[in-house]
């Protein structure tokens, strides 16, 4: 017997699991030493993610997978070698191979943002089945779920209302289906794009034409007077005419046209005396019979070009203007720029104490370019009159332009204080300086510079053609 916890007991050892009282390789079980290392499960050492059991006095271990296990606060799975391991914090499942796995989001598994998302039951990255649901309709596209790969496939809807569209489904420029905006209820035959169904869908200045396109015009009836409708655009036409146009006078058109805009005048004669305070292009219907005539009525200057602006005038006649300087046209100083093409300046006059530049006057620091123009029959009145055709205090270029039959006491054709260029067959002829020889019947070049190209001429003026005065240079011999 032996003393075990205060009692005399028959046996070799006292407590189950005790080893010290037994020989090596034995353990105490029911007070007897037996070969082995355990009497019960509790006698076996704890191994991470392995459950211990005592079988025939020997400890046996079995892996724990898919849940909490011995020595693990998260989840037990396998490592790469297949051995049980406690997964890192955040891991919530074991994949199909038993390895630790953190499931991706449902949005990622179902690829909700892709061109062809998943649908139905789809395995995620951990092999778990995720319900991606049915294929959601897209605007003007109907979706179906493929049984083969659980992927959504979309079919475009054209020519009628479709998913998420209450108007009509057409194409965009990339040939993708789109829901057309309110007011567009047809698909255009030419390209399938959204088409209009009434002028209200087109906005200001547009018409809905039979082809479903918003255009400036569907027919000539949509265009201004004297215009034609070509490929949906009004060609020609007028902004100013006696009736039926946006304006009945040039001054009103200047006020209503934005800076940099264009004003077109119908054929006819218009009583005109205007100030041009902004950059504009003014186009007439021609400078001959049946064209556009701007008439100053012998009492007012026709055009007053403000300082610093750029103005283009084409295809019209300026007549019967009257001003102390620049009876037909006055280009104000400091940065104004005038371009004229196919313009006749005729029968204008300068009056007053120092009349000058009856036809055209260019002030200091500004410029004028006249192409295929005519300056004729203009008169600077009185003994002090200067520059019947023109007065140039800055830069004036005459390109294929005639200065003819103008009159003044000095500088009948014109008087030049700045830079005067004649080119491309320009002609100064039959002009008269009434004060007599030395006053420049054609040109009085007063301290200026004259340049005359080989194909241009200053001839046939009275009593002389071109006179250099006060240091002026360049008059042809």
Buried (B, 14 or more C-beta within 10 A) or exposed (E): EEEBEEEEEEBBBBEBBBBEBBEEEBBBBEBEBBEBBBBEEEBBEEBBBBBBEBEEBEBBBEBBBEEEBBEBEBBBBBBEEEEBBBBEEEBEBBBEEBBBBEBBEBEEBBBBEEEBBBBBEBBBEBEBEBEBBEBEBBBBBBBEBBEEEBBBBBEBBBEEBBBEBEBBBBBEEEEEBBBBEEBBBBBBEEBBBBBBBEBEBBEEEBBBBEBBBBBBBBEBEBBBBBBEBEEBEBEBBBBBBEEEBBBEBBBBBBEEBEEEBEBBBBBBEBBBBBEBBBBBBBBBBBBEEEBBBBBBEBEBBBBBBBBBBBBBBBBBBBBBBBBBBBBBBBBBBEEBBBBBBBBBBBBBBBBBEEBBBBBBBBBEBBBBBBBBBBBBBBBBBBEBBBBBBBBBBBBBBBBBBBBBBBBBBBBBBBBBBBBBBBBBBBBBBBBBBBBEEEBBBBBBBBEBBBBBBEEBBBEBBBBBBBBBBEEBEBBBE
